[in-house]
Amino acid sequence: MNATSAGQATGGADPATRPLAGVRVVEVGQALAGPLAGVIMANLGADVIKVEKPDGGDDARAWGPPFHGDTSLYFHGQNRDKRSVTLDIKDPGDVELLHRLCEDADILIQNLRPGVVEDLGIGPEAMLARHPRLVYCSIWAFGYQGPMRMKPGFDPLLQAFGAMMSLTGRPDDPPTFCGASINDKATGLFTVVGALAALRHRDRTGQGSIVDTSLLEIASFWVEGQINGYLADGVVPKRHGTAAAVITPYQSFETADRPMVIAAANNRHFARLAEVMGHAEWAADPRFDTPRHRVQNRPALIALMRPVLLTRPRAEWIDALERVGVPSAPVNDVAELVASEQFKAVEIVETLPDNGLKVIGVPLSFNRQRPLSKRGAPSLGEHNEELLGRPAPKAG
């Protein structure tokens, strides 16, 4: 099989050829973590049925600007390739309709407020008792056990509670958020990992599984190196600005015009960097001759580097460093990233087929083909008639 035919067999435009073709997912959730897990599976070929509340649907529909019509672009990005139905899961009749959807489902994803699904009788134990082959994925804020298990949470709360803010920013600045919702997104990613692993388990045993993850566990996972260090030596990690705690120089620097990052991760990189900067003697300086010494003497080394880097523009430094194999990069804003040749080359932006919106696609390719969306995000209850035999709720 050549590369083209292999791509058509696993990741091409035909949804029936994609890796998760034939898998049905019921997504009972909103905001980001749950819908992100759903959209990844949808792009990989799964039939994802999004269950929304009749009054307004997923809260993220209103999270803008920008908007496309009455729906936020944020919602479009996380919910393309799905079908939408509306159910009031506080209504026993609608709960029965949810069970009907799950009769043919392989995976259920829910990230409702903690305790809701148990109160309504659709928690994991109850659902697996009725649907024993179901993979039931719950996304929690603080985990499925412990004194805080019933607390709701959003990404910035877990960046705070999970120590991430204490490690982000310059030493003299207040604790700082990461600009992206990295806990939500990584929780969605790990939900997909867990769901697919559970499907492989079901292939062997015929039994479904309960898969749990949480924003707290993900936040802890992000700072695992700092936690491991603290558990070993009891030293509380501090902020280092853009610098890495265990490598120097490995941070951003100002140049004559624009900022850049230099990542000299070993002695070879550092010796070449020092030579390019006109100070080959730094590599033999006992303060800087090993990775440990450079970290120990970080302030002295950075103080020497900064005035030198200010003497030339960023493009010149990056060109000179690339020629000798020292990793470096410009500090781009979003516009600069999108304009870069490499961003265009990886073809991560896709145009949704039914509304022309441009969104970031799934960051995976199969046999060199990226699975593209079959359609944009659904209107609220768009597939009620098809799946439930009743009309969509009236707008407004």
WOUR-V208146 format. One record per residue. N is the residue number from 0. RES is the residue in one letter. SS is DSSP state (~ for helix, > for strand, _ for the rest). OMEGA is omega in whole degrees, -180 to 180 (none if undefined). BURIAL is b if it has 16 or more other C-alpha atoms within 10 Angstrom, else e. Layout:
{{N RES SS OMEGA BURIAL} {N RES SS OMEGA BURIAL}}
This chain:
{{0 M _ 179 e} {1 N _ -174 e} {2 A ~ -178 e} {3 T ~ -179 e} {4 S ~ 176 e} {5 A ~ 178 e} {6 G ~ 179 b} {7 Q ~ -178 b} {8 A ~ -175 b} {9 T ~ -173 b} {10 G _ -175 b} {11 G _ -174 b} {12 A _ -178 b} {13 D _ -178 e} {14 P ~ -177 b} {15 A ~ -178 e} {16 T ~ -174 b} {17 R _ -172 b} {18 P _ -178 b} {19 L _ 176 b} {20 A _ -178 b} {21 G _ 177 e} {22 V _ 177 b} {23 R > -179 b} {24 V > 171 b} {25 V > -178 b} {26 E > 179 b} {27 V > -176 b} {28 G _ -179 b} {29 Q _ 179 b} {30 A _ -170 b} {31 L _ -169 b} {32 A ~ 179 b} {33 G ~ 177 b} {34 P ~ 177 b} {35 L ~ 176 b} {36 A ~ -180 b} {37 G ~ -177 b} {38 V ~ 175 b} {39 I ~ -180 b} {40 M ~ 179 b} {41 A ~ 179 b} {42 N ~ 180 b} {43 L _ 172 b} {44 G _ 180 b} {45 A _ 172 b} {46 D > -175 b} {47 V > 178 b} {48 I > -178 b} {49 K > 179 b} {50 V > -178 b} {51 E > 176 b} {52 K _ -175 b} {53 P _ -177 b} {54 D _ 175 e} {55 G _ 179 e} {56 G _ 179 b} {57 D _ 179 b} {58 D ~ -177 e} {59 A ~ 175 b} {60 R ~ -177 b} {61 A ~ -176 b} {62 W _ 179 e} {63 G _ 7 e} {64 P _ 1 e} {65 P _ 178 e} {66 F > 168 e} {67 H > -169 e} {68 G _ 180 e} {69 D _ -173 e} {70 T > -177 b} {71 S > 174 b} {72 L ~ 176 b} {73 Y ~ -180 b} {74 F ~ 180 b} {75 H ~ -177 b} {76 G ~ -175 b} {77 Q ~ -172 b} {78 N ~ 174 b} {79 R > 176 b} {80 D _ 180 b} {81 K > 169 b} {82 R > -176 b} {83 S > 169 b} {84 V > 178 b} {85 T > 177 b} {86 L _ 171 b} {87 D _ -172 b} {88 I _ 169 b} {89 K _ 180 e} {90 D _ -179 e} {91 P ~ 178 e} {92 G ~ 178 e} {93 D ~ 174 e} {94 V ~ 176 b} {95 E ~ 176 e} {96 L ~ 175 b} {97 L ~ 177 b} {98 H ~ 180 b} {99 R ~ 177 e} {100 L ~ -176 b} {101 C ~ 179 b} {102 E ~ 180 e} {103 D _ -176 e} {104 A _ 174 b} {105 D _ -174 b} {106 I > 168 b} {107 L > 177 b} {108 I > 175 b} {109 Q > 173 b} {110 N _ 176 b} {111 L _ 179 b} {112 R _ -177 e} {113 P _ 178 b} {114 G _ -175 e} {115 V ~ -175 e} {116 V ~ 177 b} {117 E ~ 180 e} {118 D ~ -176 e} {119 L _ 178 e} {120 G _ 179 e} {121 I _ 174 b} {122 G _ -173 b} {123 P ~ -178 b} {124 E ~ -180 e} {125 A ~ -178 e} {126 M ~ 179 b} {127 L ~ 176 b} {128 A ~ -180 e} {129 R ~ -178 e} {130 H _ -170 b} {131 P _ 179 b} {132 R _ -176 b} {133 L _ 169 b} {134 V > -173 b} {135 Y > -175 b} {136 C > 176 b} {137 S > 176 b} {138 I > -177 b} {139 W > 170 b} {140 A _ -174 b} {141 F _ 178 b} {142 G _ -175 b} {143 Y _ 177 b} {144 Q _ 180 e} {145 G _ -174 e} {146 P _ -179 e} {147 M _ -173 e} {148 R _ -176 e} {149 M _ -179 b} {150 K _ 172 e} {151 P _ 180 e} {152 G _ 175 b} {153 F _ -172 e} {154 D ~ -178 b} {155 P ~ 177 b} {156 L ~ -179 b} {157 L ~ 170 b} {158 Q ~ 179 b} {159 A ~ -177 e} {160 F ~ -175 e} {161 G _ 173 b} {162 A _ -178 b} {163 M _ -180 b} {164 M ~ -179 b} {165 S ~ -177 b} {166 L ~ -174 b} {167 T _ 180 b} {168 G > -180 b} {169 R _ -175 e} {170 P _ -176 e} {171 D _ 179 e} {172 D _ 172 e} {173 P _ 176 e} {174 P _ -168 b} {175 T _ 173 b} {176 F _ 163 b} {177 C _ -174 e} {178 G _ 179 e} {179 A _ 179 e} {180 S _ -169 e} {181 I ~ 177 b} {182 N ~ 177 b} {183 D ~ -175 b} {184 K ~ 180 b} {185 A ~ 176 b} {186 T ~ 175 b} {187 G ~ 179 b} {188 L ~ -179 b} {189 F ~ 173 b} {190 T ~ 177 b} {191 V ~ 179 b} {192 V ~ -180 e} {193 G ~ -179 b} {194 A ~ -179 b} {195 L ~ 175 b} {196 A ~ 179 e} {197 A ~ 175 b} {198 L ~ 176 b} {199 R ~ 176 e} {200 H ~ 179 e} {201 R ~ 176 b} {202 D ~ -178 e} {203 R ~ -169 e} {204 T ~ -175 e} {205 G _ -176 e} {206 Q _ 173 b} {207 G _ -177 b} {208 S > 169 b} {209 I > -180 b} {210 V > 179 b} {211 D > 167 b} {212 T > -176 b} {213 S > 177 b} {214 L ~ 179 b} {215 L ~ 179 b} {216 E ~ 179 b} {217 I ~ 178 b} {218 A ~ 178 b} {219 S ~ 178 b} {220 F ~ 179 e} {221 W ~ -176 b} {222 V _ -175 e} {223 E ~ 180 e} {224 G ~ 179 e} {225 Q ~ 178 b} {226 I ~ 179 b} {227 N ~ 179 e} {228 G ~ 180 e} {229 Y ~ 179 e} {230 L ~ -179 e} {231 A ~ -173 e} {232 D ~ 178 e} {233 G _ 180 e} {234 V _ -179 e} {235 V _ -179 e} {236 P _ -179 e} {237 K _ 176 e} {238 R _ 178 b} {239 H _ -178 e} {240 G > 177 b} {241 T _ -175 e} {242 A _ 172 b} {243 A _ -177 e} {244 A _ -170 b} {245 V _ 178 e} {246 I _ 176 b} {247 T _ -5 b} {248 P _ -174 b} {249 Y > -170 b} {250 Q > 178 b} {251 S > 178 b} {252 F > 170 b} {253 E _ 173 b} {254 T _ -180 b} {255 A _ 180 b} {256 D _ -173 e} {257 R _ -180 e} {258 P _ 178 b} {259 M > 175 b} {260 V > 174 b} {261 I > -179 b} {262 A > 179 b} {263 A _ -167 b} {264 A _ -178 b} {265 N _ -177 e} {266 N ~ 179 e} {267 R ~ 178 e} {268 H ~ -175 b} {269 F ~ 179 b} {270 A ~ 179 b} {271 R ~ 177 b} {272 L ~ -179 b} {273 A ~ -180 e} {274 E ~ 179 e} {275 V ~ -179 b} {276 M _ 178 b} {277 G _ -179 e} {278 H _ -180 e} {279 A ~ -178 e} {280 E ~ -180 e} {281 W ~ -177 b} {282 A ~ 180 b} {283 A ~ 179 e} {284 D _ -178 e} {285 P _ 176 e} {286 R _ -170 b} {287 F _ -169 b} {288 D _ 176 b} {289 T _ 177 b} {290 P ~ 180 b} {291 R ~ 180 e} {292 H ~ 179 e} {293 R ~ 177 b} {294 V ~ -180 b} {295 Q ~ -177 b} {296 N _ -178 e} {297 R ~ -177 b} {298 P ~ -179 e} {299 A ~ -179 e} {300 L ~ -178 b} {301 I ~ 178 e} {302 A ~ 177 e} {303 L ~ -175 e} {304 M ~ -171 e} {305 R ~ -179 e} {306 P ~ 178 e} {307 V ~ -178 e} {308 L ~ 179 b} {309 L _ -176 b} {310 T _ -178 e} {311 R _ 178 e} {312 P _ -175 b} {313 R ~ -176 b} {314 A ~ 179 b} {315 E ~ 179 e} {316 W ~ -178 b} {317 I ~ 179 b} {318 D ~ -179 e} {319 A ~ -179 e} {320 L ~ 178 b} {321 E ~ -179 e} {322 R ~ -180 e} {323 V _ 173 e} {324 G _ 176 e} {325 V _ -178 b} {326 P _ 178 b} {327 S > -180 b} {328 A > 172 b} {329 P > 172 b} {330 V _ -176 b} {331 N _ 161 e} {332 D _ -175 e} {333 V ~ -179 e} {334 A ~ 180 e} {335 E ~ 177 e} {336 L ~ -176 e} {337 V ~ -180 e} {338 A ~ -174 e} {339 S _ -180 e} {340 E ~ -177 e} {341 Q ~ 177 e} {342 F ~ 179 e} {343 K ~ -175 e} {344 A ~ -178 e} {345 V ~ 174 e} {346 E _ -180 e} {347 I _ 178 b} {348 V > 175 b} {349 E > 177 b} {350 T > -178 b} {351 L _ -168 b} {352 P _ -173 e} {353 D _ -180 e} {354 N _ 176 e} {355 G _ 179 e} {356 L _ 176 e} {357 K > -178 e} {358 V > 174 b} {359 I > -180 e} {360 G _ 179 b} {361 V _ -175 b} {362 P _ 179 e} {363 L _ 171 e} {364 S _ 178 b} {365 F > -175 b} {366 N _ 174 b} {367 R _ 174 e} {368 Q > 177 b} {369 R _ 176 b} {370 P _ -180 b} {371 L _ -178 b} {372 S _ 178 b} {373 K _ -178 b} {374 R _ 177 b} {375 G _ 180 b} {376 A > -178 b} {377 P _ 168 b} {378 S _ -175 b} {379 L _ 179 b} {380 G _ -176 b} {381 E _ -175 b} {382 H _ 177 b} {383 N ~ -177 b} {384 E ~ -177 e} {385 E ~ -172 e} {386 L ~ -175 b} {387 L ~ -179 b} {388 G _ 178 e} {389 R _ -174 e} {390 P _ 174 e} {391 A _ 177 b} {392 P _ 179 b} {393 K _ 180 e} {394 A _ 177 e} {395 G _ none e}}
